[in-house]
Amino acid sequence: MKIEELFVDSLGQVSVQANLVRIELMQLQKLPAEKETPVFQVAERLAMNLDTFLRLHQAVNNIVGQMEEKGLIKKNEAPAIANKKK
């Protein structure tokens, strides 16, 4: 059995309707010239039930945690909100 792979440049719209989650998988149409905005198109749409989506979320969070522990990525800390005196 051949398993096909699809390279994805970005995610498009993510929508939830009842128990179904749809995620648009986007690909770059062409390399933009300097100062041009990249143009993406929907290559595929991934649809799954809500339970599967939540398992996917947990799996991705686990992988991100492992990458942080290994120092491959760094958590982006939210900037502190400065208290302004009036």
C-alpha positions in Angstrom: 0.0 0.0 0.0 1.4 3.4 -1.0 1.0 6.2 1.5 1.0 9.6 -0.1 2.5 12.7 1.5 1.4 16.3 1.1 3.6 19.2 1.9 1.7 22.0 3.6 3.0 25.6 3.7 0.2 27.0 6.0 -3.1 26.3 7.6 -6.2 28.0 6.3 -9.6 28.1 7.9 -10.4 25.7 10.8 -14.1 25.2 11.4 -16.2 23.1 13.7 -19.7 22.1 12.9 -21.4 19.8 15.4 -19.0 16.9 15.8 -16.9 17.6 12.7 -13.7 19.6 12.4 -12.4 20.7 9.0 -8.9 22.1 8.6 -7.8 23.7 5.3 -4.2 22.7 4.3 -2.6 25.4 2.2 0.2 25.5 -0.3 2.0 28.5 -1.7 0.9 29.1 -5.3 4.2 30.6 -6.4 7.2 32.2 -4.7 6.5 35.8 -4.2 8.8 38.5 -5.5 10.4 40.8 -2.9 7.8 42.9 -1.0 4.9 40.9 -2.6 2.4 39.2 -0.4 2.5 35.4 -0.7 -0.6 33.8 -2.2 -1.8 30.5 -0.8 -4.4 28.0 -2.2 -6.3 25.2 -0.5 -4.5 21.9 -1.4 -6.6 19.6 0.7 -9.2 19.8 3.5 -8.7 17.5 6.5 -12.0 16.5 8.1 -12.2 14.5 11.4 -14.6 14.0 14.3 -14.1 16.1 17.4 -12.6 13.3 19.5 -9.9 12.7 16.8 -9.2 16.4 16.7 -8.7 16.5 20.5 -6.3 13.5 20.3 -4.4 15.3 17.5 -4.2 18.4 19.7 -2.8 16.4 22.6 -0.3 14.6 20.4 1.0 17.9 18.9 1.2 19.4 22.4 3.3 16.4 23.5 5.7 16.8 20.6 6.1 20.5 21.2 6.8 19.8 24.8 9.5 17.3 23.8 11.0 19.8 21.4 11.2 22.4 24.2 12.8 20.0 26.6 15.5 19.2 23.9 16.1 22.9 23.3 15.0 22.7 19.7 12.4 25.4 20.2 11.8 28.0 22.9 8.4 28.9 24.3 7.4 32.4 23.3 6.7 34.2 26.6 3.9 36.8 26.5 5.2 40.3 27.1 4.5 41.8 30.5 1.8 44.4 30.6 3.2 47.6 31.9 1.2 49.3 34.6 0.5 52.9 33.6 -0.1 55.5 36.2 -2.6 58.2 35.3 
